[in-house]
Amino acid sequence: MRYCIGIDLGGTNIAGGIADLDGKLLLTDSIKTGLPCPASDIADRIALLCRRMAIALGLALSDAAWVGIGAPGSVDVDTGTVLYANNLEFDNVPLGQMIHERTGLPVYVDNDANVAAWGEYCAGAGKGSSSMVMVTLGTGVGGGILTGGRLLEGARGLGGELGHFRLHALDGVACTCGAIGCYERYAATTALVRSAQKAGLDAPDGRAIFEAAAAGDARTLAVLNRWISEIAQGLAGLVHIFNPQLI
């Protein structure tokens, strides 16, 4: 049976899925990214996840048609190289080549939010629209923008890096990219956790914060509402720039 493998590389988890060539999802699985670690370790974990999913379905890895990877940061889609991903500490990492060497399969790499945006446009929440903005909130903030039914890639394929537009440029929090006041320092899940911990809350992760808020904890709700306001402020700016049908 021929099939394809999809990988979502995040700062906390590496999520994977196997689908048939008609797009029917057959299996999902995930593995910890394991940061901080070198890029070679991450490539090993991606390859392990690919093999583990194939074994779970009783499939030969060699029968996979390709591996598609959504990676954070700036990606050269022609070479499969992650040019820069600050949260992974990737700098010109030939991720596509590294996974090909470990699996023997054709590998395609693109920005994770661009991939997510295209998926939502073709088969998800954005199906039927011609203009949409996709925002991903996790370890960082990613973005994908479609206008006129086309993905906005920019001059070098680096368009739509929404996590690094300057929301608080004059007096903001320093970002891991080296700039000040980037959107992801306020809107990412890690920003929510950081704010909650600064407020003295027991907040190991975003899930714990939402559970406390659902239970009615007033201090948690105040932190959560502040985070939501930061997200909304950024989205309002994107609406004025791109005038999308939906986000």
Buried (B, 14 or more C-beta within 10 A) or exposed (E): EEBBBBBBBBBBBBBBBBBEEEEEEBBEBBBEBEBEEEBEEBBBBBBBBBBBBBEEEEBEBEEBEBBBBBBBBBBBBEBBBBBBBBBBBBEEBBBBBBBBEBBEBBBBBBBBBBBBBBBBBEEEEBEEBEBBBBBBBBBBBBBBBBBEEEBBBEEEBBBBBBBBBEBBEEEBBEBBBEBBBBBBBBBBBBBBBBBBBEEEBEBEBBEBBEEBBEEEBEEBBBBBEBBEEBBEBBBEBBEEEBEBBEE
